[in-house]
């Protein structure tokens, strides 16, 4: 059984391959994201700072960033990376999404300075929601995300019916997968055949993006981690 993973082409892709192989499937490692740091770092004077990804944590850590404000993380992976780097994480919303964090903070941030440090592809729901709740919001773009030119093997395999599963880890991985399929002239076939496979998505925003584009999502793990996504998807495949 071939299962596609769309992690960035770094140690995360390598670990994804090792995990999938240990679970008894043939990993198709198709990096749909490449990271390019902007050289910016989060502000240090915010009352609240929001980090949304492990990549953002790595950039902030390498820059020696520190802040005395409330530190918020969207998702377990981001919170784990922050704690591993020596930061105290104050808030992790129960719903791992921009909407979830806004709901968690909206009753306390009126008049507060909120720093949102993330990629170019962050959802406006986070900044808009914080502003509607009365916060003064500043956004710092830590890195850009692009699709590597060599990506797309999984799109061809999906179109030919040779993928048993696919593991989408963000809305952007869905969009880049479909862009790669369109470039190869197989978008319609890839979506149709993928709907005969088992598709996993991390979190509701990723699921919504996939289903808006016609991809049926079978698995959304309760824990927003790649390991949970892989295990639950393969468990369904094996069942």
C-alpha positions in Angstrom: 0.0 0.0 0.0 1.4 3.4 -1.0 0.7 6.3 1.3 1.7 9.9 0.4 3.1 12.3 2.9 3.6 16.0 2.1 6.0 17.2 4.8 8.7 19.8 4.2 11.9 18.4 2.7 13.9 18.3 6.0 14.0 16.0 9.0 10.2 16.0 9.1 10.0 14.2 5.8 12.6 11.7 6.8 10.8 10.9 10.1 7.5 10.6 8.2 9.0 8.0 5.9 10.4 6.1 8.8 7.1 6.1 10.6 5.1 5.0 7.6 7.5 2.2 6.8 7.3 1.0 10.5 3.5 0.9 10.1 3.8 -1.4 7.1 3.1 0.8 4.1 5.2 2.1 1.2 5.9 5.8 1.9 5.6 8.2 -1.0 7.5 11.2 0.2 6.4 14.2 -1.8 7.5 17.5 -0.2 4.8 20.1 -1.0 6.3 22.8 1.1 9.7 24.5 1.1 10.5 27.1 3.8 12.3 30.4 3.1 13.0 32.5 6.2 12.5 36.2 5.8 15.0 37.3 8.5 12.3 38.8 10.7 11.7 37.9 14.3 8.7 38.3 16.6 8.4 41.6 18.5 9.5 41.4 22.1 7.1 44.0 23.7 3.8 42.3 23.1 1.3 41.4 25.9 0.4 38.2 23.9 2.5 36.4 21.3 1.1 33.8 19.0 3.2 31.2 17.3 1.5 28.8 14.9 4.0 26.3 13.7 7.2 24.3 14.6 9.0 26.2 11.9 8.1 29.5 13.4 9.4 28.3 16.8 12.7 27.2 15.2 13.2 30.6 13.6 12.4 32.5 16.9 14.7 30.2 18.9 17.6 30.6 16.5 17.2 34.4 16.8 17.3 34.2 20.6 13.8 35.7 20.8 12.4 36.3 24.3 9.3 37.9 25.7 7.7 38.4 29.1 4.1 38.3 27.7 1.6 35.5 27.4 2.9 32.9 25.0 0.2 31.2 22.9 0.7 28.1 20.6 -1.7 26.8 18.0 -1.5 23.0 18.1 0.4 20.4 20.2 3.3 20.3 17.8 3.9 24.0 18.2 3.6 23.8 22.0 5.9 20.8 22.2 8.5 22.6 20.1 8.3 25.7 22.3 8.7 23.7 25.5 11.6 21.8 24.0 13.3 25.1 23.3 12.9 26.2 26.9 9.8 28.4 26.6 6.9 28.4 29.0 3.7 28.0 27.0 0.7 29.7 28.6 -2.1 29.0 26.2 -3.0 26.2 23.8 -6.5 26.3 22.5 -8.7 23.2 22.8 -9.5 23.6 19.1 -6.2 23.7 17.2 -7.1 26.6 14.8 -7.1 30.3 14.5 -10.8 30.4 15.4 -10.1 28.3 18.4 -7.4 30.6 19.7 -9.6 33.7 19.1 -12.4 32.1 21.1 -9.9 31.2 23.9 -8.6 34.8 24.2 -11.5 37.1 23.1 -12.7 37.8 26.7 -9.3 39.1 27.9 -7.5 40.9 25.1 -9.3 44.2 24.8 -6.6 46.8 24.6 -3.8 44.3 24.6 -0.9 44.2 22.2 -0.9 40.9 20.3 2.0 39.7 18.2 1.2 37.1 15.6 4.4 35.5 14.1 3.9 33.1 11.3 4.2 32.4 7.5 2.9 34.3 4.6 0.0 31.8 4.3 -1.5 32.5 7.8 -5.3 32.7 8.0 -6.8 36.2 8.3 -9.3 34.7 10.7 -6.7 34.9 13.4 -5.6 38.6 13.0 -9.2 39.7 12.1 -10.6 37.9 15.1 -8.1 39.3 17.6 -8.8 42.8 16.2 -12.6 42.4 16.5 -12.0 41.4 20.2 -10.3 44.7 20.8 -6.6 43.8 20.6 -3.9 45.9 18.9 -2.5 43.3 16.4 0.9 43.3 14.8 1.9 40.5 12.4 5.4 39.4 11.7 6.1 37.2 8.7 8.8 34.8 9.8 9.0 32.7 6.6 7.5 32.1 3.2 6.2 28.8 1.9 6.5 27.7 -1.7 6.0 24.4 -3.6 9.2 22.8 -4.6 9.5 22.5 -8.4 10.3 18.8 -8.1 7.1 17.9 -6.2 4.2 16.1 -7.8 4.9 12.4 -7.9 1.9 11.8 -5.6 -0.4 13.6 -8.0 0.5 11.2 -10.8 0.2 8.2 -8.6 -3.2 9.4 -7.3 -4.5 9.9 -10.9 -3.5 6.4 -11.9 -5.1 4.9 -8.8 -1.8 3.9 -7.2 -2.2 5.7 -3.9 -3.9 3.9 -1.0 -3.8 6.9 1.2 -2.7 10.5 1.5 -1.8 12.6 4.6 -2.5 16.3 4.3 -0.9 18.4 7.0 -2.1 21.9 6.1 -4.5 23.6 3.7 -1.4 24.6 1.7 -0.4 21.0 1.1 -3.9 20.4 -0.3 -3.6 23.4 -2.6 -0.1 22.6 -3.7 -1.0 18.9 -4.4 -3.8 20.1 -6.6 -1.6 22.6 -8.3 0.9 19.9 -9.1 -1.9 17.7 -10.5 -3.2 20.5 -12.6 0.3 21.1 -14.1 0.4 17.5 -15.1 -3.2 17.7 -16.6 -4.5 15.1 -14.1 -6.3 17.2 -11.5 -9.8 15.7 -12.1 -8.5 12.2 -12.2 -6.3 12.7 -9.1 -9.3 13.9 -7.1 -11.6 11.2 -8.4 -9.1 8.4 -7.6 -8.1 9.9 -4.3 -11.7 9.7 -3.2 -11.4 5.9 -3.5 -8.4 6.0 -1.2 -8.2 6.9 2.6 -7.5 10.6 3.1 -6.3 12.1 6.4 -6.2 15.8 7.3 -4.7 17.5 10.3 -7.4 19.7 11.8 -10.7 21.1 10.6 -9.2 23.9 8.4 -7.3 21.4 6.4 -10.4 19.2 6.1 -12.5 22.1 4.9 -10.0 23.1 2.3 -9.8 19.5 0.9 -13.5 19.0 0.8 -14.1 22.4 -0.8 -11.9 21.2 -3.6 -13.8 17.9 -3.9 -11.5 15.6 -1.9 -13.4 13.5 0.7 -11.6 13.4 4.0 -11.9 10.2 6.0 -9.6 10.9 9.0 -9.2 14.0 11.2 -7.3 12.9 14.3 -8.2 14.4 17.7 -4.5 15.1 18.2 -3.0 17.5 15.6 0.2 15.6 15.1 1.6 13.8 12.0 2.0 10.5 14.0 -1.7 10.5 15.0 -2.7 11.3 11.5 -0.5 8.5 10.0 -1.6 5.9 12.6 -5.3 6.5 12.3 -5.2 6.7 8.5 -3.3 3.4 8.2 -5.5 1.8 10.8 -8.5 2.5 8.6 -6.6 1.2 5.6 -5.6 -2.0 7.3 -9.1 -2.5 8.6 
